[in-house]
Amino acid sequence: MSLCYAVSRRSVEIMPESIVRVALIGYGLAGSVFHAPLIAATDGLSLDAIVTSNQERAAQAQDLYKGVKILGSVDDIWSQSQRYDLVVIASPNSVHEEQARAALNCGLAVVVDKPMAPSAVACKSLMELSRSKGKLLSVFQNRRWDNDFITLRSVIDQGTLGKIVRFESRYERYRSQPRAGSWRESVSREEGGGLLYDLGSHLIDQACTLFGMPTNVYAELGRKRRGAQADDDVFVALTFPADINAHLWMSLVACIQGARFRVLGLDGAFEKFGLDPQEEMLRNGKTPKSEGWGIEPDSSWATLATAQGGIERIESRPGSYEAYYRQIYQALNGQAEVPVDPADAYRTTCIIEAAIASCNEQRPVAIGAASI
């Protein structure tokens, strides 16, 4: 199957340029920290409803977003679907497919938090349904708009590093005990639990955005902490055409974190420590309209080395999570393509499934466009 999904301006029903009424499903970490504030900060989008059955979260949402309707069940959206234009799904991974399917069948455009679904078969089915309904479907991959990734992509595009030979990428954290009540740390891989589906979805997507489809996957998935029910320490190696090797780490047992990015080329190297500041800013109540949004201090800038012996610190480009929802609005009005093609999410899920097979079989697994 071709990976080109391309829900174009011609294949999706174009809305008149007006306010897009948004219903957000889920108000946990993804819903409250990322989606709600970004939607509310985007011109043309109106956060009209939030679905949560948690009374404490409902009160917090009502306090922050005056006039938003708090719904106790997704059924309240389906029964009044004419009230909304776009559904954003920020619920547990295990129900992504079910809720996205219901929204599309109600004639609503859909944004799904990554991963689109826990299986490639489910992703493909949602893509086909989106086409048949002529409704927008996109996946929230906000880390494409991290300041470090934007900066690195610019350096690579400029040819500063020459031919890339090795790409290293890490999301490492430290949490000595599994988090009680967290579905991410308690549900099975089949339900989309564990770090491979969580942080791994970001790291794989970033690597493929840069280098395309890998040819081989090797993975190690572990549960290292006492009482861990889901993978908490993961390594994935991807081999790309042109002899590019990507090594991806995601861990909850790293007391000392390695470089966020370390990229080696024949003409230079790029190294960056620390995380993009936008998540922390959102947690602290800032929004894309806040002063200094997405900007980090020069002490956090990346180091660039060249074959000629020069070493310099390069200024980080500002992060811009808001660009995702701005482009969603434009796509709904026929002014742009979707910011993240669901075919990319399908590709990522295929790679995740190959990584699981690699771990189970303790060997590299071949993969490629022809195999998916």
N, C-alpha and C positions, 0 to 999 in steps of 0.2 A: 504493500500500500504506500502511496506517496505520502510524505509528511507535510505536503503543502495543503493546509486547511483553507486558508484564504476566504473567510467570510467577508466578501467585498461589499462595497457600497451598493452594488447592484443586487447582491443576493440577500441582503438583510433589509427588511422593511424600514425605510428611513422615516424617522419621526420629525415632525415640524420642530423648528428650533425654538424650544420653550423649556420650561422647568421640567426636569426628569425626576419623577417621584420614586424614591428609593425605600425599599423595605430591607432591613438588615436582620438576618437570622443568626443569633448568637451574640452574647455580650460578655464572653470570657476575655482572655488575653487578646486574641486576634480581633474580636469585635470592638472591644472598648479602647484598646491602645492604638490599633492601626486603622480599621475601617471607619468607625464612626467619626473620629476627628478629621480624617482625610476627606470623607464624603461631605461633611459639614463645611469644610474649608474650600470646596470646589464650586466655583460659579456655575450655575445652571443645574446643579444637583440639589435636591431637597430631601433631607433625611426625615421621612414621614413616619416610619414605624420601626420598632425594634422588638424582636421576639426573644424573650427570656422568661423562664419560669422561676428564676431565682429572685426572690423578693428584694434582697439587698442590692443586687445588680440593677434591678428594675428601678429602685429608688435613686440610685446613682445616675442612671441614664436620664431619668425624668428631670433631675436637678440640673444636669449639664445641658440638655437639649430641650429647651422650653417648647412645648407644643407637640413634641413627638408622641406618637401613640405607642403605648407599651402593650404588646400582645403576649398572651401566655402560651400560644401554640402556633405552629406553622399552618395549621388548618385555617386559622383566622386570615391568613394571606390568601390561601387558595379560594376560600369562599367569598372573598371580596377583591379578587384579582384586578378588577377594573379600576381600583383605586391607585394602582402602582404601575410603573413602567419598567423598573429594574429591581431584581432581587439579588442581594449580596449574601453569599453563604459563608459564614464564619463559625460553623458548628463543628463537632468532632468529625474526623475524616471518614468514619464508618458510615455516616449518613449523607455525605456529599452527593453521591450519585442519586440517591432517592429524592433528595430535595431539589437538586438541579433538574431532574427529569420532571418532577411535579411542576416546577416553575415554567419550564419550556412548554409543557402541555397546557398551561394556563395562558400561553401567549406572551410570556414575560421574558425580557432580556435577562441574562444571568452572568454574574461574576462569582467565581468559586475561589475561595482561598486554596493555596496549594496544600496537598496535591489535589488534582481535579477529582480523582477517585482512587481507591486503593488497588485497582487492577487495570491493566491495559485494556482488557475487554470492555470494562465499564466506561473507560475514557472514550474508546472508539464508538461505543453505542451513543454516548452523549453528543459526540461530534456529529454523528449521522442524524440524530434527532434535531439538533440545532439547525442543520442544513434544511431538513424537511420542513421545519416550522418557519424558516427564514428569520430566526431570532439570534441576536448577538449572544455569543458564549465566549468568555475570556477567563483566564486564571490569574490570580493575584500573585505575581512574582516581584514583590517590591524590591528585592535585593539587586535587581538589575539597575536600580536607581540609588544604590549605595554610593557614597562619595569615593570610596576606594576603588570600586569596580569601574565607575565612570572614568576615574583618573587612569587606571591601568589600561582600560580599553583605548583611551586616547593615545597612550604611550605606544601600545602595540600597533595601532592604526598608522601612527606616524613612522613606523619602521625603525624606531630608535634602538630596539633590542635585536634587530636582525631576525634571522630565522629562530623561532621559538623551539626549544628542545625539551624543556621541563617546566611544568606548571604545578605549583603547590598551593593549596588553599585549605584553610582551617576555620572551623567554628568550634572553639574549645572553651569549656566552662568548667566550673567546679561546684558540685553539689554532693556532699558526702553521703546523703541519704536520699532514697527515692522520695519524691514529693507526694504526700498523701492527697488523694482525691484528684490527681492529675490523670486524665484519660490518656494523655500522650505517653505516660510512663507505666501504664497498667494494661492497655489493650494489646492484642496480638498484632503481628505483622499483617495478617490477613485483614485486619480492621484498620490498618494504617497507623499502628502504634510504633513507637521507637524512634531513634534519632535518624535512621536512614530515610524514613518518610518525612520527618520534620526538617531538620537542618540539611539533610542530604538532598532534599528536593531543591533547595537553594543552590548548593554547591554544584550539583550536577547540571542544573539549568545554566549557571554562569559559565561553566566549562564548555558546554555545548553551544552557548551563545557565541563564544569566542572561536571555537574550533570545529563546530559541526557535529556530525554523528561519529561516535567512537566505533572502532572495529573490534575491540576486546574489552572485557570487564573482569576484574579480579577483586574480591571483597573479603573482608574479615569483619564479622559482626559479633559483638560480645556483650554479656551482662556481667559487669565487674563488681558492682556494689552489692552488699548483702541485702537480700530481699528484692532485688531488681526483677521486675516482670517483663520489661521491654529492653531492647538493646540500648546501652548507654555509652558504648565505646565502639566506634565504627571507622574502618578504613576502606576506601574504594580507590582502585587504580584503573584508569581508563587509558587505552591506547587509541590515539587519533591518527588519521592519515598524515603523511609527511613526517612520520616518526616523531610525533609529539606525545610525550608521556605526561599525564595528569595524575597527581596524587592528592586525594581529598581525605581530610580527617575531620571527624565530628565526635566530640567527647564531653561527658559530664564528670570526668575524673581527672581533669588536668589542673593541678594546683598552680602550675606554671604554664602559661599559654605560649605557643609558638607564634611565628609570623602569620598574620592574617593571609597575606599573599607573599609568595617568593617565586619569581618567574625568571628563568634563565634563558637567554638567547645567545647566539653566537657573537653578537656585537655588544652585549650588555646584560644587566640584571636589574630587577625591580624588587624591592622588599618593603613591606608595609606592616606595621604592628597596630593593634587596637581596632575597635569596631566603629563603624559609621555612627555618628552621634544622634541620628534622627529618632531611633527607638527610645533612647534615654530622654530626649526632649519631649516626645509624645507622652511618655510615662509621667513626666513632670508638668504636664498640662500645656505645653507649648504646641503650636500648630504651624503649618507652612506660612501663615500670615504673621508669625512672631518675628521680631528682629533677630538677626543672626541665624535664621533657620538653616540647618544643614551644613554649617560652617564649623570647622574644628581648628584648634590652635596649631601654630606652626610646629610645636613640639611633637605633634602626631603625624606630620607629613611623611611621605614615603622617601626612601633613599633610592637614587638611581645611579648605577655605575656603568661606565662605558668601557669598551675594549681599549680605548686610548689611555685609560688610567684615571679618567675624571670621575669624581664622586660628588654628588650634590643632593640636597633635599629639594623635592619638588612640591609645590603647593597643591593641596588636595582641591579638586573641583567640588563645589557644593553638592550635597546629596539632594534628591528631588523626588521623594515618594509621591508628591502631589501630581507629578507628571502622568502617573498611571491613570488616575481618575479624570484628569483633564482630557486625556485622550479617549477615555471611555465615553465621555460626553460628546466629543467630536465624532467618534465612530457612530454613535446613535443618531447623530445629525448628518451622517453621510459626508463628513469632512475629513475623515482619517480612517485608517485600518485599525483593527483592535490592537491595543498595546502589547498584549501577549497572546499569540496564536494558540488555541487549544491543542494544535498539533505538536507544539513544543512540550506541553504538559504530557501528552501521550508518549512522546519520545522519552521524557524523563521517567515516566512510570515503567516503560519497557526496560530501561536501563536498571531501575531499581529491582525489577523482577529478575533480571539477569544477574544482578549482584547477589540476590538471595540464593539463586541457583548456584552461583560460584562458591558462596560460603558453604552451602549444603554439600556440594560435590568436591570442595577443596581443590578447585582448579580454575584457571581462566576460562571464561565463556565467550565465544565469538558472538558478535552482534553487528548490526549494520542496517542500512535502510532496506535492503532486500529482505532481511529477516523479519521486519515488522511492517 
